Amino acid sequence: MKLIDFFKQFPDEQSCRDYFREQRLTEGITCRNCKGTSHYWMKTIEQFQCKDCRTRTTLRSGTVMESSNLCFRDWFIAMHLMTSTKKGISAKEMQRQLGFKRYEPVWFMMQKIRIAMGARDERYELTGFTEMDEGYFTTVESATVGEKDKKSKRGRGSEKRTPVLVMAQTEYVKNPKNHQQHSRCKFFKMRVMPDLKSTTINKVVKDSVDPRTKVKTDGLRSFSRLNEVVRKHLPKVIPPDQAGRELPWVHIAISNAKRNLLNNFHHVDDTYLQNYLDEFTYRLNRRYSGDKIFVKLLIACISFCWII
Ligand SMILES: [Zn+2]
């Protein structure tokens, strides 16, 4: 959505609240007391009331915005800026755009949106044919950030290379002109890994990939037990200079993700790497959604409550 269209549709706080309410009603509201799904809208106090037990639900409760003091329009603008730009936006830049004095509320809001993005993508499994490979992302150990900051404001924790499992669902299509097959990528997943043991990899693959999937990897030993969790494992010993040709989509995704993180954030705390990757893959998986990506994210944020 273009900025001009966004501000036309959401000129003020009320227009955001109205739109949010409509989307919540479309998604369905569940009463936290009796699990009833029929509600009245009480206009004067702007709350839903359960038709069965009269329990009230505020506009924000049960969504990612629960217990947030930021207004709906701030959340809407943040969601818009995080989806309308190809490359994303840093919290510092978001703070500037929203005109906030404090950095922390903006940072927290963006992290919650990223968590909602990740939760949405977790609903889907990759299927068909999937490329898989590991990539290493440079992060800063979170435990050391505080210690170093005491000594120097510009200080940072020790750098490390965090392993990430990257999966790309691809399909092969025939070019009708020359009858040659070429691969096309569909959906991606990226998972920060505590280690690259085969049991750890199998667990993550089981959660991310349909068991009927065929998986292509390089010859890394850690992939050797993938047959236990997928229909067919196709390992291939790939010389380093051939990796981009044999597993093209995972390699493109890894290098684009690294560049994206480097451009937006000078250093990434390893605790939050998964959130940043979730944002990256969320946009990547919806690259053909056009203007609809905003409302998709809004629905993801309505359906996800970070308070357990
Ligand atoms: Zn109820």
Boltz pocket constraint, residues with backbone or C-beta under 6 A from the ligand:
constraints:
  - pocket:
      binder: B
      contacts: [[A, 31], [A, 32], [A, 33], [A, 34], [A, 35], [A, 36], [A, 50], [A, 51], [A, 52], [A, 53], [A, 54], [A, 55]]
      max_distance: 6.0
